[in-house]
Amino acid sequence: MTAILAGVFTLCGVGTMTPYIVLRIRRKHVPAIILKVCTSVLFLLTTGVSVLMSGGAAWERYKFLFLGVLFGQISGLLGDYWLDMKDMHTKHRDTYILAGFTSFLVGHLFFTAGLLKTYGAGVKTLLFILGAGILLCVLVLATEKPMKLKYGKFKGITAGYSAVFGMSIAAALFSWLYAGHSHQALVMTIGLVVFLLSDFVLSGTYFGEGKTRPADYALNYILYYGGQFTIALSLLWIGRGAGNG
């Protein structure tokens, strides 16, 4: 039943995402925001189904993962809202962009905390995860000019967000390896990588030149929602894998 409901919410998400992309490209801001929030609520419901329908041993063992993903995606919903509000309130555009990036940063902290609390991590693991975050941050900043980007006043939040994002991917990858190749952690890793690809496209639309074509926007949203729904659906694989029976 959980898988059926999650599948229904995912299909509905695809149904609202498609007209959202069209309206966003046409700069129909109000209806676009409504559809974007609807799509975000649907990937949140996909997560919520797994949380609400879990029980007993599954809840006790994985409650921090459930809550980490749930609150991480709530933060993503807020980030979606702030980033779209920038087009309606251009006077406070920078404030909304900062709020959006910060919300996503907090979301990845929830993802990381949920993974590490559930699957466990020692000092060496934490140092590895921190190092991965620093590495991604350095790569993002080092490729600013080669990619013809200009972060400007958002360089600080871009660096912080990149570091935290790198930590969340490393935490998911470690959790897959540590948990005996848990299917949940592997699917979540894939979702986070797809999410990261969407951010590479997004960086061009925000900080680059000549990268605001309709195709750029469409690719960003497809990758972003593909990543978010994959992260949500990863909860359906809880307890599956070589080390989990």
C-alpha positions in Angstrom: 0.0 0.0 0.0 2.9 2.4 0.8 4.5 1.8 -2.5 1.2 2.3 -4.4 0.5 5.7 -2.6 4.1 6.8 -3.2 3.8 5.9 -6.8 0.5 7.9 -7.1 2.1 11.0 -5.5 5.1 10.7 -7.8 2.9 10.5 -10.9 0.8 13.4 -9.7 4.1 15.3 -9.2 5.1 14.7 -12.8 1.6 15.9 -13.7 2.1 19.2 -11.9 5.7 19.6 -12.8 5.2 19.7 -16.6 2.8 22.7 -16.7 4.9 24.4 -14.1 7.9 24.3 -16.4 5.9 25.7 -19.2 4.5 28.5 -17.1 7.9 29.3 -15.5 9.5 29.7 -18.9 6.6 31.9 -20.0 7.1 34.0 -16.8 3.6 33.4 -15.5 4.8 33.8 -12.0 1.7 33.3 -9.8 0.3 30.2 -11.4 3.8 28.8 -11.7 4.4 29.3 -8.0 1.2 27.5 -7.2 2.1 24.5 -9.3 5.7 24.5 -7.9 4.4 24.4 -4.4 2.0 21.6 -5.4 4.8 19.6 -6.8 7.0 20.2 -3.7 4.1 19.1 -1.5 3.7 15.9 -3.6 7.3 14.8 -3.1 6.8 15.7 0.6 3.8 13.5 0.7 5.8 10.7 -1.0 8.1 10.9 2.0 5.3 11.3 4.4 3.6 8.1 3.3 6.7 6.1 4.3 6.9 7.9 7.6 3.3 7.5 8.6 2.9 3.9 7.5 6.1 2.7 9.1 5.8 1.1 12.5 7.2 -1.2 15.1 10.8 -2.3 14.5 11.1 -0.3 11.3 10.2 3.0 13.0 12.5 2.3 16.0 15.5 1.5 13.8 15.0 4.1 11.0 13.1 7.0 12.7 16.0 9.4 12.4 16.3 8.6 8.7 12.6 9.1 8.2 12.6 12.4 10.0 15.9 13.5 8.4 14.4 13.0 4.9 11.1 14.5 5.9 12.5 17.7 7.4 15.1 17.9 4.7 12.3 18.0 2.1 10.3 20.5 4.1 13.3 22.7 3.9 13.4 22.1 0.2 9.8 23.1 -0.1 10.6 26.4 1.6 13.6 26.9 -0.6 11.4 26.4 -3.7 9.0 29.1 -2.4 11.7 31.7 -1.6 13.5 31.2 -5.0 10.3 31.7 -7.0 9.3 34.7 -4.8 12.4 36.6 -6.1 10.7 37.1 -9.5 7.6 38.6 -7.9 9.4 40.9 -5.5 12.4 42.0 -7.5 13.2 44.8 -5.0 14.1 42.1 -2.5 15.5 39.6 -5.0 18.8 39.1 -3.3 17.1 38.4 0.1 14.9 35.7 -1.4 17.8 34.1 -3.2 19.8 34.0 0.1 16.8 32.6 1.9 16.3 29.9 -0.8 19.9 28.8 -0.7 19.9 28.7 3.1 16.8 26.6 3.2 18.4 24.0 0.9 21.6 24.1 2.9 19.6 23.3 6.1 17.8 20.5 4.2 21.1 18.8 3.4 22.1 19.1 7.0 18.9 17.1 7.9 19.7 14.5 5.2 23.2 14.1 6.6 22.2 13.9 10.2 19.5 11.4 9.5 21.9 9.1 7.6 24.7 9.3 10.1 22.4 8.8 13.1 20.8 5.8 11.5 23.7 4.0 10.0 26.4 5.2 12.5 29.7 6.9 11.9 33.1 7.0 13.7 35.6 9.8 13.8 37.3 8.6 10.6 34.0 8.6 8.8 33.1 12.0 10.0 36.5 13.3 8.8 35.9 11.6 5.4 32.5 13.3 5.1 33.9 16.7 6.1 36.7 16.3 3.6 34.2 15.5 0.8 32.3 18.6 1.6 35.4 20.7 1.6 36.5 19.1 -1.7 33.2 19.9 -3.4 33.3 23.5 -2.1 36.8 24.0 -3.5 35.8 22.5 -6.9 32.8 24.8 -7.1 34.8 27.9 -6.3 37.8 26.9 -8.5 35.6 26.4 -11.5 33.8 29.7 -11.3 35.8 31.4 -14.0 36.3 28.4 -16.3 32.5 27.9 -16.3 32.1 31.6 -16.9 30.1 32.2 -13.7 30.1 35.1 -11.3 28.9 34.4 -7.8 29.4 37.9 -6.6 27.7 38.6 -3.3 26.5 35.0 -3.1 29.9 33.4 -3.1 29.8 32.8 0.7 26.4 31.0 0.7 27.4 29.1 -2.5 30.6 27.9 -0.8 28.7 26.9 2.4 25.9 25.2 0.5 28.4 23.3 -1.7 30.3 22.0 1.4 27.1 20.8 3.1 25.9 19.2 -0.1 29.1 17.4 -0.6 28.8 16.1 3.0 25.3 14.8 2.4 26.4 12.8 -0.8 29.4 11.4 1.1 27.2 10.4 4.0 24.7 8.6 1.7 27.6 6.8 -0.1 29.2 5.8 3.2 25.9 4.6 4.6 25.4 2.4 1.5 28.9 0.8 2.0 28.6 0.7 5.8 25.1 -0.8 5.9 26.0 -3.8 3.8 25.0 -2.2 0.6 21.6 -1.0 1.8 19.3 -0.4 -1.2 17.8 2.7 0.6 21.2 4.4 0.9 22.1 3.6 -2.7 18.9 5.0 -4.1 19.3 8.1 -1.9 22.9 8.5 -3.2 21.6 8.4 -6.8 18.9 11.0 -5.9 21.4 13.3 -4.3 23.7 13.0 -7.4 20.8 13.9 -9.7 20.0 16.8 -7.4 23.6 17.9 -7.7 23.4 17.8 -11.5 20.4 20.1 -11.3 22.4 22.6 -9.2 25.2 22.6 -11.8 22.5 23.7 -14.4 21.0 26.1 -11.9 24.3 27.8 -11.3 24.4 28.8 -14.9 20.9 30.2 -14.9 21.7 32.3 -11.8 25.3 33.3 -12.2 26.2 32.6 -15.8 25.7 34.4 -19.1 23.7 33.0 -22.0 22.4 30.1 -19.9 18.8 31.2 -19.4 17.3 29.4 -22.4 14.0 27.5 -22.0 16.0 24.3 -22.3 18.2 25.3 -19.4 15.3 26.0 -17.1 13.5 22.8 -18.2 16.6 20.6 -17.7 17.1 22.1 -14.2 13.6 21.4 -13.0 13.5 17.9 -14.5 16.8 17.0 -12.7 15.8 18.8 -9.5 12.4 17.1 -9.1 13.9 13.8 -10.4 16.4 14.0 -7.5 13.8 15.0 -4.9 11.4 12.2 -5.8 14.2 9.7 -5.9 15.3 10.7 -2.4 11.7 10.4 -1.2 11.2 7.0 -2.9 14.5 5.7 -1.4 12.5 5.1 1.8 10.6 2.3 0.1 13.9 0.4 0.1 14.4 0.5 3.8 15.4 -2.8 5.2 16.5 -4.2 1.8 20.0 -5.0 0.9 22.8 -7.5 1.6 23.2 -6.3 5.2 19.5 -5.8 6.0 17.9 -9.1 5.1 
